[in-house]
Amino acid sequence: MPPSPSSTPSLTLIVAATASNGIGLNGGLPWRLPEEMKYFAKVTQGVKVEGDEPNSVIMGRKTWDGIPARFRPLKGRRNLVVSRVGGVDVSSSPLTTLHSSLPSAIASLPSSTTNSKSFLIGGSQLYTLALTASPRPLVDRILLTRISSPSFPDCDAFLHEFRGQGWKRSSQKDLSEFVGFEVEEGEREEKGVRYAFEMWVWEA
């Protein structure tokens, strides 16, 4: 059973998705956007000062495997890898732990009273589990990079539709305050791909 809301540490889902909620292709990303990846890294690492605890990132086995070996584990963050069948050797990876389920990983996160943040970074199965949990989602915030063009019709992994189901889009000011740095409003273009940074919060 998932942890109760009162005992669940705050968890933020972070994802890039097309207008049709496409998020992946053949185990990777359908796009290569270095500036968007810098945003992801800056957000998930956090703006830290000496003595702060590292942020945490939860991911499934396929997401872990999809990170190039030279970048794994994601530096400056606690890496929590979820695999129901095991088969993931994290013994040589600092600040990395293996968990048999998403609730187990969430239960091991620092409490929401600490100065660290926790993020769910993929893949689609964990996103769906988190967004469809009852009586409420296992995440209370979504940081969404909404890709508006091109359409990337070949995606084979998708984000569960969440809009209109208890989620409300926040202002750009609230997004900037949460991540700890200014995030400009509106679309930007990189390598012919247009996208915008959004934040949604659970209010049901």
C-alpha positions as CSV (number, residue, x, y, z in Angstrom):
1,M,0.0,0.0,0.0
2,P,1.2,3.5,-0.7
3,P,2.2,5.6,2.3
4,S,-0.5,7.9,3.7
5,P,-0.4,11.5,2.6
6,S,0.5,12.7,6.1
7,S,3.6,10.5,6.2
8,T,4.7,10.9,2.6
9,P,7.6,13.3,2.0
10,S,7.0,16.0,-0.7
11,L,7.7,14.6,-4.1
12,T,7.9,16.5,-7.4
13,L,7.4,14.9,-10.8
14,I,9.7,16.4,-13.5
15,V,9.2,15.6,-17.2
16,A,9.4,17.0,-20.7
17,A,6.3,16.1,-22.9
18,T,4.8,17.0,-26.2
19,A,1.3,18.4,-26.6
20,S,0.1,14.8,-27.0
21,N,2.1,13.8,-23.8
22,G,4.8,11.9,-25.7
23,I,7.9,11.6,-23.5
24,G,10.1,8.9,-25.1
25,L,11.2,6.8,-28.0
26,N,13.1,3.5,-28.0
27,G,14.1,3.9,-24.4
28,G,15.5,7.5,-24.9
29,L,14.3,11.0,-25.7
30,P,13.1,11.9,-29.1
31,W,14.9,15.2,-28.9
32,R,18.3,16.5,-27.9
33,L,17.9,19.9,-26.1
34,P,21.1,20.8,-24.1
35,E,19.6,23.9,-22.5
36,E,16.5,22.0,-21.4
37,M,18.8,19.4,-19.9
38,K,20.7,22.1,-18.1
39,Y,17.4,23.3,-16.6
40,F,16.7,19.7,-15.4
41,A,20.1,19.4,-13.8
42,K,19.9,22.8,-12.1
43,V,16.4,22.1,-10.8
44,T,17.1,18.6,-9.5
45,Q,20.5,19.5,-8.0
46,G,19.1,22.6,-6.4
47,V,20.6,25.8,-5.3
48,K,22.6,24.6,-2.4
49,V,24.8,26.2,0.3
50,E,27.3,24.4,2.6
51,G,25.7,22.0,5.0
52,D,22.6,21.4,2.9
53,E,21.6,17.8,2.2
54,P,21.6,16.6,-1.4
55,N,18.3,16.5,-3.3
56,S,16.9,13.0,-4.3
57,V,15.9,11.6,-7.7
58,I,13.8,8.5,-8.0
59,M,13.9,6.6,-11.3
60,G,13.0,3.3,-12.8
61,R,15.5,0.7,-14.0
62,K,15.1,1.7,-17.7
63,T,15.7,5.3,-16.9
64,W,18.8,4.4,-14.9
65,D,20.1,2.2,-17.8
66,G,19.4,5.0,-20.2
67,I,21.8,7.4,-18.5
68,P,25.2,7.2,-20.1
69,A,27.6,5.3,-17.7
70,R,29.9,8.3,-17.4
71,F,27.0,10.4,-16.0
72,R,25.6,7.7,-13.7
73,P,24.7,8.2,-10.9
74,L,23.5,11.7,-11.4
75,K,26.1,13.7,-9.4
76,G,25.2,15.8,-6.4
77,R,21.9,14.0,-5.9
78,R,20.8,10.9,-4.0
79,N,19.8,8.3,-6.7
80,L,17.0,5.9,-5.9
81,V,16.5,3.2,-8.5
82,V,13.2,1.2,-8.6
83,S,13.3,-2.3,-10.0
84,R,10.8,-5.0,-9.2
85,V,13.1,-7.7,-10.5
86,G,16.4,-6.4,-9.2
87,G,19.2,-6.9,-11.7
88,V,20.7,-3.4,-11.0
89,D,24.2,-3.2,-9.5
90,V,24.5,0.1,-7.6
91,S,27.2,-1.1,-5.2
92,S,29.9,1.0,-6.8
93,S,27.7,4.1,-7.2
94,P,27.9,6.6,-4.4
95,L,24.6,8.0,-2.9
96,T,22.6,5.3,-4.8
97,T,20.2,2.8,-3.4
98,L,18.0,0.1,-5.0
99,H,14.3,-0.3,-4.1
100,S,11.7,-2.9,-5.1
101,S,8.8,-0.4,-5.5
102,L,7.9,3.2,-5.8
103,P,6.3,3.4,-2.3
104,S,9.5,1.8,-0.8
105,A,11.6,4.5,-2.5
106,I,9.3,7.2,-1.3
107,A,9.4,5.9,2.2
108,S,13.2,6.3,2.3
109,L,13.2,9.9,1.3
110,P,14.1,12.6,3.8
111,S,11.2,14.2,5.6
112,S,9.6,17.3,4.1
113,T,11.0,19.3,7.0
114,T,14.6,19.0,5.6
115,N,16.3,21.5,3.3
116,S,16.3,19.0,0.4
117,K,13.8,18.3,-2.4
118,S,12.9,15.0,-4.0
119,F,12.0,14.4,-7.7
120,L,10.5,11.6,-9.7
121,I,12.4,11.6,-13.0
122,G,10.9,8.6,-15.0
123,G,10.0,6.5,-16.7
124,S,6.4,6.4,-17.9
125,Q,5.4,3.5,-15.7
126,L,6.5,5.2,-12.5
127,Y,4.9,8.5,-13.6
128,T,1.6,6.6,-14.2
129,L,1.8,4.9,-10.8
130,A,2.4,8.2,-9.1
131,L,-0.3,10.1,-10.9
132,T,-3.1,7.5,-10.7
133,A,-2.5,6.5,-7.0
134,S,-5.7,6.7,-4.8
135,P,-7.0,8.5,-2.9
136,R,-4.4,11.1,-4.2
137,P,-1.3,11.2,-6.3
138,L,2.0,10.3,-4.8
139,V,3.4,13.6,-6.2
140,D,2.2,17.0,-5.2
141,R,3.9,19.0,-7.9
142,I,4.7,18.6,-11.6
143,L,7.5,20.5,-13.3
144,L,6.6,20.2,-17.0
145,T,8.6,21.2,-20.0
146,R,5.8,21.4,-22.5
147,I,7.1,20.9,-26.1
148,S,4.8,22.6,-28.5
149,S,6.6,21.9,-31.8
150,P,7.3,19.9,-33.7
151,S,4.8,17.2,-32.8
152,F,7.2,14.2,-32.5
153,P,4.5,11.7,-33.6
154,D,6.8,8.7,-33.2
155,C,6.9,8.7,-29.4
156,D,6.3,5.3,-27.9
157,A,6.2,6.3,-24.2
158,F,3.6,8.8,-22.8
159,L,2.8,10.8,-19.7
160,H,-0.5,10.0,-18.2
161,E,-2.9,12.9,-18.8
162,F,-3.3,14.8,-15.5
163,R,-4.8,18.2,-16.5
164,G,-8.3,18.8,-15.2
165,Q,-8.0,16.1,-12.5
166,G,-7.2,18.2,-9.4
167,W,-4.1,19.9,-10.8
168,K,-3.8,23.6,-11.2
169,R,-1.1,25.5,-13.2
170,S,1.0,27.8,-11.1
171,S,2.3,31.3,-12.0
172,Q,5.8,31.7,-13.3
173,K,6.7,33.6,-10.1
174,D,5.7,30.5,-8.1
175,L,7.8,28.3,-10.3
176,S,10.8,30.5,-9.9
177,E,10.4,30.6,-6.2
178,F,10.2,26.8,-6.0
179,V,13.3,26.1,-8.1
180,G,15.3,28.9,-6.5
181,F,16.1,30.9,-9.7
182,E,14.3,33.0,-12.2
183,V,12.6,31.0,-15.0
184,E,11.4,33.3,-17.9
185,E,7.8,33.0,-18.9
186,G,6.8,32.0,-22.4
187,E,8.2,29.8,-25.1
188,R,11.8,29.5,-26.2
189,E,13.4,27.7,-29.2
190,E,16.3,25.3,-29.3
191,K,17.4,23.4,-32.4
192,G,14.1,24.1,-34.0
193,V,12.1,22.8,-31.0
194,R,9.8,25.2,-29.1
195,Y,9.0,24.6,-25.5
196,A,8.0,26.3,-22.2
197,F,8.6,25.6,-18.6
198,E,5.5,25.1,-16.4
199,M,4.6,24.1,-12.9
200,W,1.4,22.4,-11.8
201,V,0.3,21.7,-8.2
202,W,-2.2,19.3,-6.7
203,E,-5.1,21.2,-5.2
204,A,-8.0,18.6,-5.0
